[in-house]
């Protein structure tokens, strides 16, 4: 059955339900909204006026990496397709690998994925020596080998390949004029669920951050 609204002099606007509509109630918002806005549903029939975002890129406030054994970012939307972690002079108080782990669930009850990452990181040292480390059963994405001598800066990007599969790539640099290194990394992980959080920690899980800052940016579909 259709609802028809007749025009003052001619014509009409008609709202019709599909043949198998079930029982649904749509509640219109109070007021007519603003120019350019659109109606958005809350999934339960409640409609509200919303403004179209000028950008699909969100950047969080920078976090000081001067304490704690991990730095976590929560409440990443399910529609995120690219997550970037930016590092500024970040270091740990021990010589140990830095890793990135993906998480699911909520901030109050997170589930961190800690097995079967496929990936590796390698570096070139200032005197042209090189090293690498990685496997198919990592506890996270390796992207850096930290020391308490100096901090590292750069970017690590996580991109949604398909479904719940994420690909990691990164370039991190740090050191002094007499002791400088460049790290590159890459990997892939099928999380098996929607990623809602990301954290940076160490392979030991006990090293403490002691310098620098970092932030996260994400792009939604």
BELKALIN-V186029 format. One record per residue. N is the residue number from 0. RES is the residue in three letters. OMEGA is omega in radians with two decimals (999 if undefined). NEAR is the number of other ideal C-beta (glycine too) atoms within 8 Angstrom. Layout:
n=N res=RES omega=OMEGA near=NEAR
n=N res=RES omega=OMEGA near=NEAR
//
This chain:
n=0 res=UNK omega=-3.09 near=4
n=1 res=UNK omega=3.02 near=7
n=2 res=UNK omega=-3.07 near=7
n=3 res=UNK omega=3.07 near=8
n=4 res=UNK omega=-3.10 near=8
n=5 res=UNK omega=3.04 near=6
n=6 res=UNK omega=-3.09 near=8
n=7 res=UNK omega=-3.11 near=3
n=8 res=UNK omega=3.13 near=4
n=9 res=UNK omega=3.10 near=3
n=10 res=UNK omega=-3.13 near=6
n=11 res=UNK omega=2.98 near=7
n=12 res=UNK omega=-3.05 near=7
n=13 res=UNK omega=3.07 near=8
n=14 res=UNK omega=-3.08 near=8
n=15 res=UNK omega=3.10 near=7
n=16 res=UNK omega=3.07 near=6
n=17 res=UNK omega=-3.04 near=5
n=18 res=UNK omega=3.14 near=3
n=19 res=UNK omega=-3.01 near=4
n=20 res=UNK omega=-2.98 near=7
n=21 res=UNK omega=3.14 near=4
n=22 res=UNK omega=-3.11 near=4
n=23 res=UNK omega=3.06 near=6
n=24 res=UNK omega=3.07 near=5
n=25 res=UNK omega=-3.12 near=7
n=26 res=UNK omega=-3.12 near=7
n=27 res=UNK omega=3.11 near=5
n=28 res=UNK omega=3.07 near=9
n=29 res=UNK omega=3.12 near=3
n=30 res=UNK omega=-3.06 near=5
n=31 res=UNK omega=-3.14 near=2
n=32 res=UNK omega=3.13 near=7
n=33 res=UNK omega=-3.12 near=6
n=34 res=UNK omega=3.11 near=3
n=35 res=UNK omega=3.13 near=5
n=36 res=UNK omega=3.12 near=10
n=37 res=UNK omega=3.11 near=6
n=38 res=UNK omega=3.11 near=10
n=39 res=UNK omega=3.12 near=8
n=40 res=UNK omega=3.07 near=9
n=41 res=UNK omega=3.14 near=8
n=42 res=UNK omega=3.13 near=3
n=43 res=UNK omega=3.11 near=5
n=44 res=UNK omega=3.10 near=9
n=45 res=UNK omega=-3.11 near=7
n=46 res=UNK omega=3.12 near=11
n=47 res=UNK omega=3.08 near=8
n=48 res=UNK omega=3.14 near=11
n=49 res=UNK omega=3.13 near=8
n=50 res=UNK omega=3.11 near=7
n=51 res=UNK omega=-3.13 near=7
n=52 res=UNK omega=3.13 near=5
n=53 res=UNK omega=-3.11 near=3
n=54 res=UNK omega=3.06 near=4
n=55 res=UNK omega=-3.12 near=7
n=56 res=UNK omega=3.11 near=7
n=57 res=UNK omega=3.10 near=8
n=58 res=UNK omega=3.14 near=6
n=59 res=UNK omega=3.05 near=9
n=60 res=UNK omega=3.14 near=4
n=61 res=UNK omega=-3.13 near=8
n=62 res=UNK omega=3.08 near=10
n=63 res=UNK omega=3.12 near=7
n=64 res=UNK omega=-3.05 near=13
n=65 res=UNK omega=3.12 near=7
n=66 res=UNK omega=3.10 near=6
n=67 res=UNK omega=-3.12 near=6
n=68 res=UNK omega=3.08 near=9
n=69 res=UNK omega=3.06 near=8
n=70 res=UNK omega=-3.04 near=11
n=71 res=UNK omega=3.04 near=10
n=72 res=UNK omega=-3.02 near=10
n=73 res=UNK omega=3.02 near=9
n=74 res=UNK omega=3.02 near=6
n=75 res=UNK omega=-3.08 near=11
n=76 res=UNK omega=-3.14 near=7
n=77 res=UNK omega=-3.12 near=5
n=78 res=UNK omega=3.13 near=6
n=79 res=UNK omega=3.14 near=13
n=80 res=UNK omega=3.08 near=8
n=81 res=UNK omega=3.12 near=10
n=82 res=UNK omega=-3.14 near=13
n=83 res=UNK omega=3.07 near=11
n=84 res=UNK omega=-3.08 near=14
n=85 res=UNK omega=-3.03 near=10
n=86 res=UNK omega=3.11 near=14
n=87 res=UNK omega=3.08 near=10
n=88 res=UNK omega=-3.11 near=12
n=89 res=UNK omega=3.09 near=16
n=90 res=UNK omega=3.06 near=17
n=91 res=UNK omega=-3.13 near=13
n=92 res=UNK omega=3.12 near=8
n=93 res=UNK omega=3.09 near=11
n=94 res=UNK omega=-3.01 near=6
n=95 res=UNK omega=3.13 near=11
n=96 res=UNK omega=2.91 near=11
n=97 res=UNK omega=3.11 near=15
n=98 res=UNK omega=3.04 near=14
n=99 res=UNK omega=3.09 near=14
n=100 res=UNK omega=3.11 near=13
n=101 res=UNK omega=-3.12 near=13
n=102 res=UNK omega=3.08 near=14
n=103 res=UNK omega=3.13 near=12
n=104 res=UNK omega=-3.08 near=8
n=105 res=UNK omega=3.10 near=7
n=106 res=UNK omega=-3.13 near=7
n=107 res=UNK omega=-3.11 near=4
n=108 res=UNK omega=-3.08 near=6
n=109 res=UNK omega=2.99 near=12
n=110 res=UNK omega=-3.11 near=8
n=111 res=UNK omega=3.13 near=8
n=112 res=UNK omega=-2.98 near=11
n=113 res=UNK omega=-3.14 near=6
n=114 res=UNK omega=2.91 near=6
n=115 res=UNK omega=2.90 near=7
n=116 res=UNK omega=3.03 near=13
n=117 res=UNK omega=-3.12 near=9
n=118 res=UNK omega=3.14 near=14
n=119 res=UNK omega=2.99 near=11
n=120 res=UNK omega=3.09 near=16
n=121 res=UNK omega=3.12 near=11
n=122 res=UNK omega=3.00 near=12
n=123 res=UNK omega=-3.10 near=8
n=124 res=UNK omega=-3.04 near=11
n=125 res=UNK omega=-3.12 near=8
n=126 res=UNK omega=3.07 near=4
n=127 res=UNK omega=2.99 near=6
n=128 res=UNK omega=-3.07 near=6
n=129 res=UNK omega=3.12 near=8
n=130 res=UNK omega=3.09 near=7
n=131 res=UNK omega=3.11 near=8
n=132 res=UNK omega=3.11 near=9
n=133 res=UNK omega=-3.14 near=9
n=134 res=UNK omega=3.11 near=6
n=135 res=UNK omega=-3.09 near=5
n=136 res=UNK omega=-3.14 near=6
n=137 res=UNK omega=3.08 near=14
n=138 res=UNK omega=3.11 near=8
n=139 res=UNK omega=3.08 near=11
n=140 res=UNK omega=3.03 near=16
n=141 res=UNK omega=3.12 near=16
n=142 res=UNK omega=-3.07 near=13
n=143 res=UNK omega=2.98 near=12
n=144 res=UNK omega=-3.00 near=11
n=145 res=UNK omega=2.94 near=15
n=146 res=UNK omega=3.11 near=8
n=147 res=UNK omega=3.14 near=9
n=148 res=UNK omega=3.13 near=5
n=149 res=UNK omega=-3.09 near=10
n=150 res=UNK omega=-3.13 near=10
n=151 res=UNK omega=-3.11 near=16
n=152 res=UNK omega=3.11 near=11
n=153 res=UNK omega=-3.06 near=11
n=154 res=UNK omega=3.00 near=10
n=155 res=UNK omega=-3.08 near=15
n=156 res=UNK omega=3.05 near=11
n=157 res=UNK omega=-3.11 near=15
n=158 res=UNK omega=3.13 near=10
n=159 res=UNK omega=-3.13 near=10
n=160 res=UNK omega=3.09 near=8
n=161 res=UNK omega=3.14 near=4
n=162 res=UNK omega=-3.14 near=5
n=163 res=UNK omega=-3.13 near=9
n=164 res=UNK omega=-3.10 near=11
n=165 res=UNK omega=3.12 near=13
n=166 res=UNK omega=-3.12 near=10
n=167 res=UNK omega=2.99 near=16
n=168 res=UNK omega=-3.10 near=10
n=169 res=UNK omega=3.01 near=16
n=170 res=UNK omega=-3.09 near=9
n=171 res=UNK omega=3.13 near=16
n=172 res=UNK omega=3.07 near=11
n=173 res=UNK omega=3.10 near=11
n=174 res=UNK omega=3.10 near=8
n=175 res=UNK omega=-3.12 near=6
n=176 res=UNK omega=-3.13 near=4
n=177 res=UNK omega=-3.11 near=5
n=178 res=UNK omega=-3.02 near=10
n=179 res=UNK omega=3.14 near=11
n=180 res=UNK omega=3.10 near=11
n=181 res=UNK omega=3.14 near=9
n=182 res=UNK omega=2.97 near=16
n=183 res=UNK omega=-3.07 near=11
n=184 res=UNK omega=3.09 near=17
n=185 res=UNK omega=3.14 near=9
n=186 res=UNK omega=3.14 near=14
n=187 res=UNK omega=3.13 near=11
n=188 res=UNK omega=2.98 near=14
n=189 res=UNK omega=-3.04 near=7
n=190 res=UNK omega=-3.14 near=12
n=191 res=UNK omega=3.12 near=4
n=192 res=UNK omega=-3.11 near=7
n=193 res=UNK omega=3.11 near=7
n=194 res=UNK omega=-3.14 near=15
n=195 res=UNK omega=-3.13 near=11
n=196 res=UNK omega=-3.11 near=15
n=197 res=UNK omega=3.06 near=15
n=198 res=UNK omega=3.07 near=12
n=199 res=UNK omega=3.14 near=13
n=200 res=UNK omega=3.14 near=11
n=201 res=UNK omega=3.10 near=14
n=202 res=UNK omega=3.11 near=9
n=203 res=UNK omega=-3.09 near=7
n=204 res=UNK omega=-3.08 near=8
n=205 res=UNK omega=3.12 near=7
n=206 res=UNK omega=-3.10 near=12
n=207 res=UNK omega=3.00 near=10
n=208 res=UNK omega=-3.07 near=15
n=209 res=UNK omega=-3.14 near=9
n=210 res=UNK omega=2.96 near=9
n=211 res=UNK omega=3.11 near=15
n=212 res=UNK omega=3.10 near=10
n=213 res=UNK omega=3.08 near=14
n=214 res=UNK omega=3.14 near=11
n=215 res=UNK omega=2.98 near=12
n=216 res=UNK omega=3.06 near=11
n=217 res=UNK omega=3.11 near=12
n=218 res=UNK omega=-3.13 near=9
n=219 res=UNK omega=-3.12 near=9
n=220 res=UNK omega=999 near=5
//
